[in-house]
Amino acid sequence: MYKRWYDVDPTVSLAVSLMRNAHIMTQYDCADLIVQKSKENGLDFSENILTDAFTYVLRRWYDTDQKIAEAFEYLKAMPRELQKEVALEIINLLQEAETHH
């Protein structure tokens, strides 16, 4: 049994941990990418779901920022294949960001 939802897939787990250590502006770029990919694939939450999800407990690192918390709600709701695909794009984005700083 996995402790965290994103540990089910090693690629997603890696993307999340790399994102966690990235600069906040790079995290925002990743968050935008996640939401964009979600919407392109028909996942679009109403504001209510996201607000409800955000108002519960702020105990995970990505809960401290609403934009990132919302992006993770989208990522969590994606089908596994799409999660993995988006995770690879996040990793690429983070690697590009590292080379530009």
MODELLER restraints for C-alpha pairs under 7 A, 6 or more apart:
rsr = mdl.restraints
at = mdl.atoms
rsr.add(forms.Gaussian(group=physical.xy_distance, feature=features.Distance(at['CA:2:A'], at['CA:8:A']), mean=6.45, stdev=0.5))
rsr.add(forms.Gaussian(group=physical.xy_distance, feature=features.Distance(at['CA:6:A'], at['CA:12:A']), mean=5.76, stdev=0.5))
rsr.add(forms.Gaussian(group=physical.xy_distance, feature=features.Distance(at['CA:6:A'], at['CA:13:A']), mean=5.22, stdev=0.5))
rsr.add(forms.Gaussian(group=physical.xy_distance, feature=features.Distance(at['CA:7:A'], at['CA:13:A']), mean=4.89, stdev=0.5))
rsr.add(forms.Gaussian(group=physical.xy_distance, feature=features.Distance(at['CA:11:A'], at['CA:84:A']), mean=6.19, stdev=0.5))
rsr.add(forms.Gaussian(group=physical.xy_distance, feature=features.Distance(at['CA:11:A'], at['CA:87:A']), mean=6.22, stdev=0.5))
rsr.add(forms.Gaussian(group=physical.xy_distance, feature=features.Distance(at['CA:11:A'], at['CA:88:A']), mean=6.91, stdev=0.5))
rsr.add(forms.Gaussian(group=physical.xy_distance, feature=features.Distance(at['CA:12:A'], at['CA:83:A']), mean=6.74, stdev=0.5))
rsr.add(forms.Gaussian(group=physical.xy_distance, feature=features.Distance(at['CA:12:A'], at['CA:84:A']), mean=5.81, stdev=0.5))
rsr.add(forms.Gaussian(group=physical.xy_distance, feature=features.Distance(at['CA:12:A'], at['CA:87:A']), mean=5.06, stdev=0.5))
rsr.add(forms.Gaussian(group=physical.xy_distance, feature=features.Distance(at['CA:15:A'], at['CA:87:A']), mean=5.34, stdev=0.5))
rsr.add(forms.Gaussian(group=physical.xy_distance, feature=features.Distance(at['CA:15:A'], at['CA:90:A']), mean=6.10, stdev=0.5))
rsr.add(forms.Gaussian(group=physical.xy_distance, feature=features.Distance(at['CA:15:A'], at['CA:91:A']), mean=5.42, stdev=0.5))
rsr.add(forms.Gaussian(group=physical.xy_distance, feature=features.Distance(at['CA:19:A'], at['CA:27:A']), mean=5.97, stdev=0.5))
rsr.add(forms.Gaussian(group=physical.xy_distance, feature=features.Distance(at['CA:26:A'], at['CA:97:A']), mean=6.91, stdev=0.5))
rsr.add(forms.Gaussian(group=physical.xy_distance, feature=features.Distance(at['CA:28:A'], at['CA:68:A']), mean=6.73, stdev=0.5))
rsr.add(forms.Gaussian(group=physical.xy_distance, feature=features.Distance(at['CA:30:A'], at['CA:90:A']), mean=5.90, stdev=0.5))
rsr.add(forms.Gaussian(group=physical.xy_distance, feature=features.Distance(at['CA:31:A'], at['CA:67:A']), mean=6.88, stdev=0.5))
rsr.add(forms.Gaussian(group=physical.xy_distance, feature=features.Distance(at['CA:31:A'], at['CA:68:A']), mean=5.56, stdev=0.5))
rsr.add(forms.Gaussian(group=physical.xy_distance, feature=features.Distance(at['CA:31:A'], at['CA:71:A']), mean=5.01, stdev=0.5))
rsr.add(forms.Gaussian(group=physical.xy_distance, feature=features.Distance(at['CA:34:A'], at['CA:71:A']), mean=5.83, stdev=0.5))
rsr.add(forms.Gaussian(group=physical.xy_distance, feature=features.Distance(at['CA:34:A'], at['CA:74:A']), mean=6.95, stdev=0.5))
rsr.add(forms.Gaussian(group=physical.xy_distance, feature=features.Distance(at['CA:34:A'], at['CA:75:A']), mean=6.37, stdev=0.5))
rsr.add(forms.Gaussian(group=physical.xy_distance, feature=features.Distance(at['CA:34:A'], at['CA:86:A']), mean=6.74, stdev=0.5))
rsr.add(forms.Gaussian(group=physical.xy_distance, feature=features.Distance(at['CA:35:A'], at['CA:71:A']), mean=5.67, stdev=0.5))
rsr.add(forms.Gaussian(group=physical.xy_distance, feature=features.Distance(at['CA:35:A'], at['CA:74:A']), mean=6.43, stdev=0.5))
rsr.add(forms.Gaussian(group=physical.xy_distance, feature=features.Distance(at['CA:38:A'], at['CA:44:A']), mean=6.80, stdev=0.5))
rsr.add(forms.Gaussian(group=physical.xy_distance, feature=features.Distance(at['CA:38:A'], at['CA:74:A']), mean=6.38, stdev=0.5))
rsr.add(forms.Gaussian(group=physical.xy_distance, feature=features.Distance(at['CA:50:A'], at['CA:70:A']), mean=6.02, stdev=0.5))
rsr.add(forms.Gaussian(group=physical.xy_distance, feature=features.Distance(at['CA:54:A'], at['CA:66:A']), mean=6.92, stdev=0.5))
rsr.add(forms.Gaussian(group=physical.xy_distance, feature=features.Distance(at['CA:54:A'], at['CA:69:A']), mean=6.86, stdev=0.5))
rsr.add(forms.Gaussian(group=physical.xy_distance, feature=features.Distance(at['CA:58:A'], at['CA:64:A']), mean=6.34, stdev=0.5))
rsr.add(forms.Gaussian(group=physical.xy_distance, feature=features.Distance(at['CA:62:A'], at['CA:68:A']), mean=5.89, stdev=0.5))
rsr.add(forms.Gaussian(group=physical.xy_distance, feature=features.Distance(at['CA:62:A'], at['CA:69:A']), mean=5.34, stdev=0.5))
rsr.add(forms.Gaussian(group=physical.xy_distance, feature=features.Distance(at['CA:63:A'], at['CA:69:A']), mean=4.88, stdev=0.5))
rsr.add(forms.Gaussian(group=physical.xy_distance, feature=features.Distance(at['CA:75:A'], at['CA:83:A']), mean=6.25, stdev=0.5))
